C-alpha cells in the first residue's frame, strides 16, 4: 500500500516535546509541584519558547498541568473515579462532595420537567463541590421538590452548609428504587466557572442523575465537571467518569 499524504507529514516538534514532558512529569515531579519557568524548560530541552508553550498548552488541555494565577504552572492532581451507570445506586451523600449551600428556588425548565413539578414550583436547591488534592474538580446542583422532604417544614435553618446537610439527610429517609444518568458536553456557566477556576463558557461535562422513589422522581442532580480533566471509560462495572 502507498503512503498517504497525511502519513508522510512529520510529527510537529511540540508534539514530540509533549511526550518528553509527559515522561518527566511522571518521573520527576509530584502533584501540585510548580514547574520551572519557560526559559529554564526551553533551555533544558533545547527548544524555542514558542514550541515549549505549544506543548504546555496541550498538556493543560489534557489535564496534566494546571496554570494558576499568581502561582504558575503546576502538576495536576490524579484522576478520581465517579461511577456512571446502573451499579452502586445510592442517595447523594457527603463522602466525596462538600455541601456548600441550600436555597429555595425555581429550577430550570428542563429540571422541572424531570421532577414533574409545575414550571413555577420552588424546590430545595443544594449546591455541592467536589475537590481533589484541595482543587475543585466538579460543582453540583441537587434539586429536591418539597414533596420528597416533608420533614423540613418545621426546621428553622434558612441557608448554608447546615441546611444542605439537612436536605440530604431528609432525602435519604426515602427508599431509593433506582436512578438513571446521562452525560453531555456543555459550557460552564458563570457561577460554576468561578468555583472550578475556569473561564465562563469553558467546555464542561454535565452529568445529570435522576433519583427514583415511590414510583416517581424524588430528586435531580446536575454535576458540572471540567472537561479538560475528564474522560469516560467503559468496563464490566458499567460506565465510569474519571475526573482529575
C-alpha positions as CSV (number, residue, x, y, z in Angstrom):
1,X,0.0,0.0,0.0
2,X,1.2,3.5,-0.7
3,X,1.8,6.1,2.0
4,X,-0.9,8.8,2.2
5,X,0.0,12.5,2.3
6,X,-1.2,12.7,5.9
7,X,1.0,9.8,7.0
8,X,4.0,11.4,5.4
9,X,3.7,14.6,7.4
10,X,6.4,14.8,10.1
11,X,5.4,14.9,13.7
12,X,5.4,18.5,15.0
13,X,8.2,19.4,17.3
14,X,5.8,20.5,20.1
15,X,4.1,17.1,19.9
16,X,7.3,15.2,20.4
17,X,8.2,17.6,23.2
18,X,4.8,16.9,24.9
19,X,5.7,13.2,25.0
20,X,9.1,14.0,26.6
21,X,7.5,16.4,29.1
22,X,4.9,13.7,30.0
23,X,7.7,11.3,30.9
24,X,9.3,14.0,33.0
25,X,6.0,14.7,34.8
26,X,5.6,11.1,35.7
27,X,9.2,10.5,36.9
28,X,10.4,13.9,38.3
29,X,7.5,15.9,39.6
30,X,4.9,15.5,42.3
31,X,1.3,16.6,42.3
32,X,1.0,20.3,42.9
33,X,4.7,20.9,42.3
34,X,5.5,24.1,40.4
35,X,7.3,23.6,37.1
36,X,10.5,25.7,36.3
37,X,9.8,28.8,34.2
38,X,9.6,28.7,30.4
39,X,13.2,30.0,29.9
40,X,14.6,27.2,32.1
41,X,12.5,24.5,30.5
42,X,13.3,25.7,26.9
43,X,17.0,25.6,27.7
44,X,16.8,22.1,29.3
45,X,15.0,20.5,26.3
46,X,16.8,22.6,23.6
47,X,13.7,24.1,22.1
48,X,12.3,27.5,21.3
49,X,10.0,29.0,23.8
50,X,7.2,29.1,21.2
51,X,7.5,25.3,20.8
52,X,7.5,24.9,24.6
53,X,4.4,26.9,25.0
54,X,2.5,24.8,22.5
55,X,3.5,21.6,24.4
56,X,2.5,23.1,27.7
57,X,-0.9,24.3,26.3
58,X,-1.6,20.8,25.0
59,X,-0.7,19.2,28.4
60,X,-3.0,21.7,30.1
61,X,-5.8,20.7,27.7
62,X,-5.3,17.1,28.5
63,X,-5.5,17.8,32.3
64,X,-1.8,17.0,33.1
65,X,-1.0,20.6,34.0
66,X,-2.8,23.5,35.7
67,X,-2.0,27.2,35.2
68,X,-2.9,29.0,38.4
69,X,-3.0,32.8,38.7
70,X,-0.2,34.1,40.9
71,X,1.3,30.6,41.3
72,X,2.5,29.4,37.9
73,X,2.2,26.0,36.1
74,X,1.7,23.1,38.4
75,X,1.3,19.3,38.0
76,X,-2.4,18.4,38.1
77,X,-3.8,16.1,40.7
78,X,-4.5,12.4,39.8
79,X,-7.8,11.4,38.3
80,X,-10.7,10.4,40.6
81,X,-13.4,8.0,39.6
82,X,-17.1,8.7,39.5
83,X,-19.4,5.7,38.7
84,X,-22.0,6.5,35.9
85,X,-24.5,3.7,35.3
86,X,-26.8,1.3,37.0
87,X,-24.4,-0.1,39.6
88,X,-23.9,1.1,43.1
89,X,-27.1,3.2,43.3
90,X,-27.3,5.3,46.4
91,X,-28.7,8.6,47.5
92,X,-26.4,11.7,47.3
93,X,-24.1,11.7,50.4
94,X,-21.3,13.8,51.8
95,X,-18.4,11.3,51.5
96,X,-17.0,12.8,48.3
97,X,-19.0,16.0,47.9
98,X,-18.8,19.1,50.2
99,X,-22.2,20.7,50.9
100,X,-21.9,24.5,50.2
101,X,-25.5,25.9,50.4
102,X,-29.2,25.2,50.1
103,X,-31.8,27.7,49.0
104,X,-35.4,27.6,47.8
105,X,-35.6,28.4,44.1
106,X,-37.4,27.6,40.9
107,X,-35.4,25.0,39.0
108,X,-34.6,25.4,35.3
109,X,-37.4,24.3,33.0
110,X,-35.6,21.1,31.9
111,X,-35.1,20.0,35.5
112,X,-38.8,20.9,36.4
113,X,-39.9,18.5,33.6
114,X,-37.7,15.7,35.1
115,X,-39.1,16.4,38.5
116,X,-42.7,16.6,37.1
117,X,-43.3,19.8,39.0
118,X,-45.1,23.0,37.9
119,X,-42.9,25.5,36.0
120,X,-43.1,28.0,38.8
121,X,-42.9,25.5,41.7
122,X,-40.0,26.1,44.2
123,X,-37.6,23.3,45.0
124,X,-34.8,22.9,47.6
125,X,-31.6,23.6,45.6
126,X,-28.4,22.2,47.2
127,X,-25.0,23.3,45.9
128,X,-22.1,21.0,46.4
129,X,-18.4,21.0,45.4
130,X,-16.0,18.1,44.8
131,X,-12.3,18.5,45.4
132,X,-9.2,16.5,44.6
133,X,-5.9,17.4,46.4
134,X,-7.6,20.6,47.5
135,X,-8.5,21.7,44.0
136,X,-12.2,21.9,42.8
137,X,-12.9,19.3,40.1
138,X,-16.7,19.5,39.9
139,X,-19.7,21.5,41.1
140,X,-23.2,20.1,41.5
141,X,-26.8,21.4,41.9
142,X,-29.2,19.0,43.5
143,X,-32.9,19.8,43.1
144,X,-35.3,18.3,45.6
145,X,-39.0,19.1,45.5
146,X,-40.8,19.8,48.8
147,X,-42.8,16.6,48.5
148,X,-39.6,14.5,48.8
149,X,-38.6,16.1,52.1
150,X,-41.8,16.9,54.1
151,X,-39.8,16.7,57.4
152,X,-38.0,20.0,56.5
153,X,-41.2,22.1,57.1
154,X,-40.6,22.6,60.8
155,X,-36.8,23.0,60.7
156,X,-35.5,26.6,61.1
157,X,-32.2,26.6,59.3
158,X,-32.6,29.1,56.4
159,X,-29.4,28.6,54.3
160,X,-25.8,27.5,54.3
161,X,-24.0,24.1,54.6
162,X,-26.1,23.1,57.6
163,X,-29.3,23.5,55.6
164,X,-27.7,21.5,52.7
165,X,-26.9,18.6,55.1
166,X,-30.4,18.6,56.5
167,X,-31.9,18.3,53.0
168,X,-29.6,15.4,52.2
169,X,-30.4,13.7,55.5
170,X,-34.2,14.0,54.9
171,X,-33.8,12.8,51.3
172,X,-32.0,9.7,52.5
173,X,-35.1,8.7,54.5
174,X,-36.9,7.7,51.3
175,X,-36.4,4.1,50.0
176,X,-34.4,4.6,46.8
177,X,-35.9,2.5,43.9
178,X,-33.5,3.4,41.1
179,X,-31.6,6.1,39.2
180,X,-30.7,6.9,35.7
181,X,-27.9,9.1,34.4
182,X,-26.9,11.0,31.2
183,X,-23.6,12.7,30.2
184,X,-23.3,15.5,27.7
185,X,-20.8,18.2,26.7
186,X,-21.7,21.8,27.8
187,X,-20.4,25.2,28.6
188,X,-19.5,26.5,32.1
189,X,-22.0,29.0,33.5
190,X,-20.5,32.0,35.3
191,X,-21.1,30.6,38.8
192,X,-19.8,27.2,38.0
193,X,-16.8,28.6,36.1
194,X,-15.8,30.7,39.2
195,X,-16.0,27.7,41.5
196,X,-14.0,25.5,39.1
197,X,-11.4,28.2,38.3
198,X,-12.4,28.2,34.6
199,X,-13.5,31.0,32.3
200,X,-17.2,31.3,31.6
201,X,-18.1,29.2,28.5
202,X,-15.2,26.8,29.0
203,X,-16.1,23.2,28.0
204,X,-17.5,21.0,30.7
205,X,-19.1,17.6,31.1
206,X,-22.6,17.7,32.5
207,X,-23.7,14.6,34.4
208,X,-27.5,14.5,35.1
209,X,-28.8,12.0,37.7
210,X,-32.5,11.3,38.3
211,X,-33.3,9.6,41.6
212,X,-36.5,7.5,41.7
213,X,-38.5,6.8,44.9
214,X,-42.2,5.8,45.4
215,X,-42.5,5.4,41.6
216,X,-41.6,9.0,40.7
217,X,-38.7,11.4,40.5
218,X,-37.6,12.3,44.0
219,X,-34.6,14.5,43.1
220,X,-32.4,15.5,40.2
221,X,-28.7,16.3,40.4
222,X,-26.7,18.2,37.7
223,X,-23.0,17.9,38.2
224,X,-20.5,20.0,36.2
225,X,-17.1,18.5,35.6
226,X,-14.1,20.3,34.0
227,X,-13.9,18.8,30.5
228,X,-10.1,19.2,30.4
229,X,-9.6,16.8,33.2
230,X,-12.4,14.2,32.5
231,X,-12.6,11.0,30.4
232,X,-15.2,8.2,30.0
233,X,-14.2,4.6,30.4
234,X,-16.4,1.5,29.7
235,X,-16.0,-1.8,31.5
236,X,-17.7,-4.7,33.2
237,X,-18.7,-2.4,36.2
238,X,-20.6,-0.1,33.8
239,X,-19.6,3.4,32.7
240,X,-17.2,5.5,34.7
241,X,-16.4,9.1,34.5
242,X,-12.8,9.8,35.5
243,X,-12.0,13.4,36.6
244,X,-8.7,14.8,37.6
